[in-house]
């Protein structure tokens, strides 16, 4: 005998903890009951449905028949070889267990039309519960898993391209598995900031760039090196960016070492760089700490390529700049004492400037010319 009180409590728990609507679970139960009934007592072609009463625990079973016209019944008495191919392709095979003629349906249900459903109650079987229990149980488990997967995809699909936080579940072969209560995320080695180490139970934030539905479950693909990660961090710290008053126009990043972001204010009364830096550097310092000390250059964006490219080479000061629009190449001249600053350690500064602006950049100074090809922009994952 089904304990309805316990059953209702279990439904409420599933709805609260797993975010699976009670209606979906009841629908899964009814489908399971109908499938089990048809397997043991049904006939080929029958449509069986079940209706479970949550208040009484009683299950009623019905057979459903689709209303068709007489031409379908007549044409199915004609041998297939005598029917034109076009008619044969569209032929509906009449089945007395699946169909009911319109003329007969009208005797049962007033106002019935073609393709309507006519429902016939089925007798309850005394031994149904014992025979069908295992079958129903397996189908119910499957349906609940499917409903849970759909619920998780719906929930995390809205969080895709955003930062989410979880607890480190385990670290295996360098890959970090993160627990988000209802789903598990994976932060691969290549998506981790160099030098980072994580321990089980540690809280972690990462950029969710993909939600994958695989045979083994829902996979949340995470990254802490993605350029969008730094943009979303600034959006969380700076209300001006969150509201859209200040925009991050482009980002160039070498995770764990240095990044450049180009910002622009849509309100002349609001300072784009000041919004990102924050009072006494609080905002940018918070982000730098999150990124393990990664240095961040905040560059004013300009629609004038000369101004933008000149700004991108910051902190070096530019004496002059020449642009080759056809080749999309910029030649920048700096003072001799600014050359090493413009180039950066290992060419990093000019390399990031090229990625940020999309221009090839040559730097002149101290009688030398340093060429930097534009780097590939980070791929969007």
Kinemage of the C-alpha trace (Angstrom):
@kinemage 1
@onewidth
@group {chain A} dominant
@subgroup {mainchain}
@vectorlist {calphas} color= white
{ca unk a 1} P 0.000 0.000 0.000
{ca unk a 2} L 1.331 3.387 -1.017
{ca unk a 3} L 1.966 5.703 1.903
{ca unk a 4} L 0.578 8.913 0.413
{ca unk a 5} L 1.920 11.127 3.183
{ca unk a 6} L 5.466 9.860 2.669
{ca unk a 7} L 5.018 9.997 -1.092
{ca unk a 8} L 3.859 13.631 -1.037
{ca unk a 9} L 6.776 14.516 1.239
{ca unk a 10} L 9.203 12.893 -1.204
{ca unk a 11} L 7.696 14.882 -4.101
{ca unk a 12} L 8.106 18.144 -2.195
{ca unk a 13} L 11.701 17.249 -1.321
{ca unk a 14} L 12.570 16.495 -4.958
{ca unk a 15} L 10.947 19.759 -6.027
{ca unk a 16} L 12.845 21.773 -3.413
{ca unk a 17} L 16.273 20.104 -3.539
{ca unk a 18} L 16.529 19.074 -7.192
{ca unk a 19} L 14.318 21.804 -8.623
{ca unk a 20} L 12.149 19.235 -10.428
{ca unk a 21} L 8.520 20.400 -10.689
{ca unk a 22} L 6.066 18.054 -8.955
{ca unk a 23} L 3.958 17.930 -12.127
{ca unk a 24} L 6.886 16.480 -14.103
{ca unk a 25} L 7.390 13.713 -11.562
{ca unk a 26} L 3.678 12.852 -11.561
{ca unk a 27} L 3.729 12.805 -15.357
{ca unk a 28} L 6.699 10.428 -15.236
{ca unk a 29} L 4.822 8.160 -12.822
{ca unk a 30} L 1.750 8.096 -15.069
{ca unk a 31} L 3.843 7.300 -18.145
{ca unk a 32} L 5.560 4.506 -16.208
{ca unk a 33} L 2.261 3.036 -15.059
{ca unk a 34} L 0.820 3.168 -18.583
{ca unk a 35} L 3.937 1.541 -20.073
{ca unk a 36} L 3.845 -1.270 -17.513
{ca unk a 37} L 0.108 -1.860 -18.003
{ca unk a 38} L 0.476 -2.045 -21.806
{ca unk a 39} L 3.406 -4.439 -21.503
{ca unk a 40} L 1.425 -6.915 -19.413
{ca unk a 41} L -2.152 -6.468 -20.623
{ca unk a 42} L -2.171 -4.308 -23.753
{ca unk a 43} L -2.407 -5.150 -27.448
{ca unk a 44} L -0.364 -4.049 -30.433
{ca unk a 45} L -1.202 -0.534 -31.558
{ca unk a 46} L -2.994 0.460 -28.372
{ca unk a 47} L -2.489 3.886 -26.815
{ca unk a 48} L -2.654 3.458 -23.050
{ca unk a 49} L -2.715 6.320 -20.571
{ca unk a 50} L -2.784 6.386 -16.804
{ca unk a 51} L -4.157 8.940 -14.355
{ca unk a 52} L -2.713 8.868 -10.861
{ca unk a 53} L -4.747 10.491 -8.094
{ca unk a 54} L -2.354 11.994 -5.565
{ca unk a 55} L -5.118 12.358 -2.978
{ca unk a 56} L -6.319 8.731 -2.985
{ca unk a 57} L -3.350 6.877 -4.459
{ca unk a 58} L -5.658 5.270 -7.037
{ca unk a 59} L -4.568 4.838 -10.655
{ca unk a 60} L -7.126 4.719 -13.493
{ca unk a 61} L -6.201 3.425 -16.943
{ca unk a 62} L -7.605 4.469 -20.297
{ca unk a 63} L -7.323 3.421 -23.903
{ca unk a 64} L -7.175 6.257 -26.416
{ca unk a 65} L -8.358 5.950 -30.020
{ca unk a 66} L -7.798 8.502 -32.795
{ca unk a 67} L -10.813 9.490 -34.913
{ca unk a 68} L -10.345 8.793 -38.654
{ca unk a 69} L -12.684 8.840 -41.667
{ca unk a 70} L -14.001 5.912 -43.701
{ca unk a 71} L -11.584 6.382 -46.615
{ca unk a 72} L -8.722 5.212 -44.406
{ca unk a 73} L -10.565 2.031 -43.501
{ca unk a 74} L -11.547 1.377 -47.132
{ca unk a 75} L -8.122 2.059 -48.635
{ca unk a 76} L -6.476 -0.325 -46.188
{ca unk a 77} L -8.596 -3.175 -47.550
{ca unk a 78} L -7.019 -2.650 -50.977
{ca unk a 79} L -3.769 -4.554 -51.642
{ca unk a 80} L -0.759 -2.237 -51.528
{ca unk a 81} L 0.363 -3.127 -55.071
{ca unk a 82} L -2.900 -1.727 -56.492
{ca unk a 83} L -2.411 1.693 -54.878
{ca unk a 84} L -0.521 4.450 -56.682
{ca unk a 85} L 2.915 5.151 -55.129
{ca unk a 86} L 1.931 8.686 -54.080
{ca unk a 87} L -1.144 7.331 -52.295
{ca unk a 88} L 0.848 4.497 -50.747
{ca unk a 89} L 3.409 6.898 -49.248
{ca unk a 90} L 0.645 8.828 -47.478
{ca unk a 91} L -1.363 5.755 -46.547
{ca unk a 92} L -2.536 5.506 -42.922
{ca unk a 93} L -2.777 1.903 -41.716
{ca unk a 94} L -6.109 1.444 -39.973
{ca unk a 95} L -5.882 -0.388 -36.668
{ca unk a 96} L -8.996 -1.093 -34.637
{ca unk a 97} L -7.044 -0.775 -31.411
{ca unk a 98} L -5.542 2.589 -32.435
{ca unk a 99} L -8.299 4.161 -34.563
{ca unk a 100} L -12.052 4.671 -34.459
{ca unk a 101} L -14.246 5.683 -37.400
{ca unk a 102} L -15.816 9.113 -37.259
{ca unk a 103} L -19.312 7.609 -37.602
{ca unk a 104} L -18.750 5.336 -34.580
{ca unk a 105} L -17.056 8.083 -32.565
{ca unk a 106} L -20.082 10.362 -32.976
{ca unk a 107} L -22.218 7.735 -31.253
{ca unk a 108} L -19.938 7.962 -28.201
{ca unk a 109} L -18.975 11.620 -28.082
{ca unk a 110} L -20.955 14.549 -29.437
{ca unk a 111} L -19.215 17.123 -31.605
{ca unk a 112} L -16.215 14.883 -32.237
{ca unk a 113} L -14.046 15.686 -35.275
{ca unk a 114} L -11.308 13.995 -37.272
{ca unk a 115} L -8.038 13.465 -35.362
{ca unk a 116} L -9.793 13.964 -32.021
{ca unk a 117} L -9.222 11.436 -29.257
{ca unk a 118} L -11.894 9.167 -27.802
{ca unk a 119} L -11.155 7.706 -24.372
{ca unk a 120} L -12.254 4.291 -23.106
{ca unk a 121} L -11.791 3.306 -19.424
{ca unk a 122} L -9.888 0.060 -18.842
{ca unk a 123} L -10.540 -2.397 -16.054
{ca unk a 124} L -8.170 -2.391 -13.091
{ca unk a 125} L -6.126 -5.551 -12.588
{ca unk a 126} L -5.902 -6.970 -9.079
{ca unk a 127} L -2.329 -8.149 -9.491
{ca unk a 128} L -1.197 -5.112 -11.459
{ca unk a 129} L 0.740 -3.519 -8.584
{ca unk a 130} L 2.845 -6.633 -7.995
{ca unk a 131} L 3.590 -7.331 -11.656
{ca unk a 132} L 4.240 -3.766 -12.789
{ca unk a 133} L 6.071 -2.391 -9.738
{ca unk a 134} L 9.594 -3.099 -10.966
{ca unk a 135} L 8.878 -1.917 -14.510
{ca unk a 136} L 7.280 1.271 -13.236
{ca unk a 137} L 10.147 1.885 -10.812
{ca unk a 138} L 12.765 1.754 -13.575
{ca unk a 139} L 10.807 4.051 -15.876
{ca unk a 140} L 10.144 6.499 -13.041
{ca unk a 141} L 13.860 6.646 -12.171
{ca unk a 142} L 14.684 7.275 -15.827
{ca unk a 143} L 12.049 9.990 -16.184
{ca unk a 144} L 13.174 11.718 -12.998
{ca unk a 145} L 16.779 11.707 -14.250
{ca unk a 146} L 15.659 13.167 -17.566
{ca unk a 147} L 13.616 15.838 -15.781
{ca unk a 148} L 16.571 16.651 -13.531
{ca unk a 149} L 18.917 16.960 -16.532
{ca unk a 150} L 16.467 19.304 -18.233
{ca unk a 151} L 16.135 21.326 -15.039
{ca unk a 152} L 19.929 21.640 -14.673
{ca unk a 153} L 20.375 22.663 -18.319
{ca unk a 154} L 17.636 25.272 -17.933
{ca unk a 155} L 19.243 26.629 -14.753
{ca unk a 156} L 22.869 26.770 -15.908
{ca unk a 157} L 22.022 27.663 -19.491
{ca unk a 158} L 21.018 31.097 -18.187
{ca unk a 159} L 24.394 31.355 -16.406
{ca unk a 160} L 26.455 30.518 -19.486
{ca unk a 161} L 28.975 33.296 -20.306
{ca unk a 162} L 28.871 34.403 -16.675
{ca unk a 163} L 31.029 33.881 -13.560
{ca unk a 164} L 29.826 31.185 -11.183
{ca unk a 165} L 31.187 30.063 -7.818
{ca unk a 166} L 31.487 26.583 -6.331
{ca unk a 167} L 33.496 24.287 -4.066
{ca unk a 168} L 36.503 22.275 -5.242
{ca unk a 169} L 35.392 18.637 -5.180
{ca unk a 170} L 38.666 17.052 -6.244
{ca unk a 171} L 41.825 17.638 -8.272
{ca unk a 172} L 42.677 14.850 -10.684
{ca unk a 173} L 45.651 14.936 -13.091
{ca unk a 174} L 45.697 18.692 -12.745
{ca unk a 175} L 42.027 19.093 -13.688
{ca unk a 176} L 39.872 20.710 -11.024
{ca unk a 177} L 36.335 19.381 -10.474
{ca unk a 178} L 34.003 21.931 -8.925
{ca unk a 179} L 30.780 21.116 -7.080
{ca unk a 180} L 27.783 23.364 -7.768
{ca unk a 181} L 25.315 21.280 -5.694
{ca unk a 182} L 23.240 20.082 -8.656
{ca unk a 183} L 26.020 19.852 -11.235
{ca unk a 184} L 29.774 19.407 -11.503
{ca unk a 185} L 32.066 21.749 -13.395
{ca unk a 186} L 35.511 20.998 -14.776
{ca unk a 187} L 38.371 23.479 -14.870
{ca unk a 188} L 40.993 21.904 -17.172
{ca unk a 189} L 44.714 22.512 -16.670
{ca unk a 190} L 44.887 24.724 -19.759
{ca unk a 191} L 42.092 26.956 -18.416
{ca unk a 192} L 43.860 27.576 -15.089
{ca unk a 193} L 46.027 30.605 -14.375
{ca unk a 194} L 49.678 29.488 -14.274
{ca unk a 195} L 50.874 29.011 -10.699
{ca unk a 196} L 47.412 28.464 -9.242
{ca unk a 197} L 46.868 25.560 -6.849
{ca unk a 198} L 43.548 24.350 -5.522
{ca unk a 199} L 42.610 22.134 -2.592
{ca unk a 200} L 39.506 20.115 -1.866
{ca unk a 201} L 36.861 22.204 -0.109
{ca unk a 202} L 38.258 25.509 -1.406
{ca unk a 203} L 35.833 28.069 -2.830
{ca unk a 204} L 36.512 29.007 -6.447
{ca unk a 205} L 35.107 31.363 -9.079
{ca unk a 206} L 35.381 30.759 -12.805
{ca unk a 207} L 33.891 31.765 -16.151
{ca unk a 208} L 31.258 29.331 -17.447
{ca unk a 209} L 31.868 29.237 -21.185
{ca unk a 210} L 29.904 26.113 -22.100
{ca unk a 211} L 27.141 23.848 -20.763
{ca unk a 212} L 27.374 20.382 -22.319
{ca unk a 213} L 24.776 17.606 -22.128
{ca unk a 214} L 26.767 14.364 -22.404
{ca unk a 215} L 25.736 10.706 -21.867
{ca unk a 216} L 27.555 10.824 -18.517
{ca unk a 217} L 25.713 13.897 -17.311
{ca unk a 218} L 25.790 17.679 -17.497
{ca unk a 219} L 29.300 19.120 -17.858
{ca unk a 220} L 29.986 22.738 -16.966
{ca unk a 221} L 33.118 23.864 -18.813
{ca unk a 222} L 35.013 26.464 -16.789
{ca unk a 223} L 37.880 28.851 -17.414
{ca unk a 224} L 39.955 31.322 -15.400
{ca unk a 225} L 42.172 32.290 -18.359
{ca unk a 226} L 39.419 33.365 -20.736
{ca unk a 227} L 39.513 37.112 -21.593
{ca unk a 228} L 35.825 37.320 -20.725
{ca unk a 229} L 36.627 36.250 -17.159
{ca unk a 230} L 38.446 39.515 -16.497
{ca unk a 231} L 35.675 41.507 -18.201
{ca unk a 232} L 33.007 39.892 -16.025
{ca unk a 233} L 35.082 40.544 -12.895
{ca unk a 234} L 35.186 44.245 -13.742
{ca unk a 235} L 31.427 44.192 -14.373
{ca unk a 236} L 30.942 42.725 -10.881
{ca unk a 237} L 33.160 45.382 -9.259
{ca unk a 238} L 32.128 48.425 -11.300
{ca unk a 239} L 28.389 49.296 -11.422
{ca unk a 240} L 29.148 51.647 -14.332
{ca unk a 241} L 30.166 48.639 -16.462
{ca unk a 242} L 27.247 46.526 -15.245
{ca unk a 243} L 24.819 49.279 -16.262
{ca unk a 244} L 26.460 49.781 -19.668
{ca unk a 245} L 27.529 53.385 -19.067
{ca unk a 246} L 31.155 52.250 -19.298
{ca unk a 247} L 32.047 49.621 -21.914
{ca unk a 248} L 35.017 47.294 -22.206
{ca unk a 249} L 35.703 47.507 -25.934
{ca unk a 250} L 38.480 44.916 -26.176
{ca unk a 251} L 40.676 42.728 -24.008
{ca unk a 252} L 44.120 41.196 -24.472
{ca unk a 253} L 45.357 38.782 -21.869
{ca unk a 254} L 48.304 36.603 -20.942
{ca unk a 255} L 46.749 34.933 -17.928
{ca unk a 256} L 48.696 35.145 -14.687
{ca unk a 257} L 51.090 37.740 -16.044
{ca unk a 258} L 49.499 40.780 -17.642
{ca unk a 259} L 46.317 42.018 -19.306
{ca unk a 260} L 45.194 45.108 -21.163
{ca unk a 261} L 41.594 46.272 -21.381
{ca unk a 262} L 40.310 49.145 -23.517
{ca unk a 263} L 37.433 51.056 -21.939
{ca unk a 264} L 35.052 53.783 -23.111
{ca unk a 265} L 32.443 55.910 -21.325
{ca unk a 266} L 29.106 56.689 -22.966
{ca unk a 267} L 28.684 59.571 -20.498
{ca unk a 268} L 31.168 62.417 -20.716
{ca unk a 269} L 30.677 63.079 -17.010
{ca unk a 270} L 31.869 59.600 -16.023
{ca unk a 271} L 35.542 58.650 -16.202
{ca unk a 272} L 35.888 55.195 -17.727
{ca unk a 273} L 39.327 54.490 -16.268
{ca unk a 274} L 38.384 55.873 -12.854
{ca unk a 275} L 35.325 53.611 -12.790
{ca unk a 276} L 37.530 50.568 -13.335
{ca unk a 277} L 40.263 51.605 -10.918
{ca unk a 278} L 37.917 52.633 -8.095
{ca unk a 279} L 38.662 54.822 -5.099
{ca unk a 280} L 42.300 54.373 -4.112
{ca unk a 281} L 42.502 51.475 -6.583
{ca unk a 282} L 40.108 49.251 -4.606
{ca unk a 283} L 38.278 47.815 -7.624
{ca unk a 284} L 41.244 46.933 -9.775
{ca unk a 285} L 43.180 45.656 -6.744
{ca unk a 286} L 40.339 43.266 -5.886
{ca unk a 287} L 40.467 41.841 -9.416
{ca unk a 288} L 44.265 41.621 -9.371
{ca unk a 289} L 44.078 39.582 -6.156
{ca unk a 290} L 41.469 37.264 -7.695
{ca unk a 291} L 43.836 36.699 -10.628
{ca unk a 292} L 46.843 35.917 -8.455
{ca unk a 293} L 48.632 39.257 -8.879
{ca unk a 294} L 48.106 39.587 -12.641
{ca unk a 295} L 48.960 43.128 -13.742
{ca unk a 296} L 46.159 45.007 -15.520
{ca unk a 297} L 46.641 47.997 -17.833
{ca unk a 298} L 43.454 50.019 -18.328
{ca unk a 299} L 43.570 51.830 -21.667
{ca unk a 300} L 41.182 54.556 -22.920
{ca unk a 301} L 39.540 53.347 -26.132
{ca unk a 302} L 39.188 55.703 -29.095
{ca unk a 303} L 37.553 55.333 -32.500
{ca unk a 304} L 40.584 57.138 -33.902
{ca unk a 305} L 43.103 54.334 -34.666
{ca unk a 306} L 46.088 56.640 -34.107
{ca unk a 307} L 44.915 57.584 -30.631
{ca unk a 308} L 43.898 54.026 -29.716
{ca unk a 309} L 47.149 52.409 -30.874
{ca unk a 310} L 49.171 55.138 -29.136
{ca unk a 311} L 47.252 54.568 -25.915
{ca unk a 312} L 47.685 50.791 -26.161
{ca unk a 313} L 51.461 50.994 -25.826
{ca unk a 314} L 51.074 52.489 -22.331
{ca unk a 315} L 52.874 52.998 -19.985
{ca unk a 316} L 55.372 54.097 -22.688
{ca unk a 317} L 55.003 57.601 -24.123
{ca unk a 318} L 54.644 57.937 -27.923
{ca unk a 319} L 56.475 60.654 -29.900
{ca unk a 320} L 54.854 59.937 -33.268
{ca unk a 321} L 52.794 57.314 -35.046
{ca unk a 322} L 52.244 56.409 -38.699
{ca unk a 323} L 49.488 54.090 -39.923
{ca unk a 324} L 49.369 51.933 -43.033
{ca unk a 325} L 45.627 51.344 -43.430
{ca unk a 326} L 46.040 48.835 -46.255
{ca unk a 327} L 48.479 46.629 -44.344
{ca unk a 328} L 46.861 47.542 -41.008
{ca unk a 329} L 50.306 48.299 -39.651
{ca unk a 330} L 51.313 50.988 -37.160
{ca unk a 331} L 54.829 52.378 -36.783
{ca unk a 332} L 55.360 54.047 -33.412
{ca unk a 333} L 58.342 56.182 -32.410
{ca unk a 334} L 59.289 56.487 -28.749
{ca unk a 335} L 62.142 58.159 -26.889
{ca unk a 336} L 65.266 56.048 -26.411
{ca unk a 337} L 64.618 55.690 -22.684
{ca unk a 338} L 61.063 54.525 -23.404
{ca unk a 339} L 61.962 51.733 -25.826
{ca unk a 340} L 62.316 48.898 -23.330
{ca unk a 341} L 59.109 50.062 -21.593
{ca unk a 342} L 57.216 50.084 -24.889
{ca unk a 343} L 58.444 46.628 -25.816
{ca unk a 344} L 58.015 45.101 -22.373
{ca unk a 345} L 59.655 42.039 -20.899
{ca unk a 346} L 59.985 39.435 -23.614
{ca unk a 347} L 58.018 41.725 -25.956
{ca unk a 348} L 54.906 41.315 -23.838
{ca unk a 349} L 53.740 44.958 -23.827
{ca unk a 350} L 53.836 45.419 -27.593
{ca unk a 351} L 52.409 41.923 -28.111
{ca unk a 352} L 49.393 42.679 -25.897
{ca unk a 353} L 48.975 46.080 -27.571
{ca unk a 354} L 48.810 44.352 -30.951
{ca unk a 355} L 46.191 41.888 -29.677
{ca unk a 356} L 44.196 44.687 -28.066
{ca unk a 357} L 44.035 46.884 -31.154
{ca unk a 358} L 44.215 44.351 -33.971
{ca unk a 359} L 47.093 46.302 -35.580
{ca unk a 360} L 50.606 45.099 -36.379
{ca unk a 361} L 52.921 47.358 -34.420
{ca unk a 362} L 56.520 48.363 -35.173
{ca unk a 363} L 58.366 50.420 -32.551
{ca unk a 364} L 61.256 52.785 -33.342
{ca unk a 365} L 63.699 54.159 -30.807
{ca unk a 366} L 67.419 54.229 -30.005
{ca unk a 367} L 68.145 53.639 -33.686
{ca unk a 368} L 66.302 50.283 -33.547
{ca unk a 369} L 63.050 49.018 -35.028
{ca unk a 370} L 61.183 46.285 -33.186
{ca unk a 371} L 58.471 44.539 -35.193
{ca unk a 372} L 55.512 42.876 -33.569
{ca unk a 373} L 52.973 40.925 -35.595
{ca unk a 374} L 49.441 41.122 -34.288
{ca unk a 375} L 48.713 38.144 -32.140
{ca unk a 376} L 45.712 35.947 -32.673
{ca unk a 377} L 42.709 37.163 -30.751
{ca unk a 378} L 41.626 34.746 -28.032
{ca unk a 379} L 39.064 32.321 -29.399
{ca unk a 380} L 35.607 32.560 -27.922
{ca unk a 381} L 34.757 29.296 -26.274
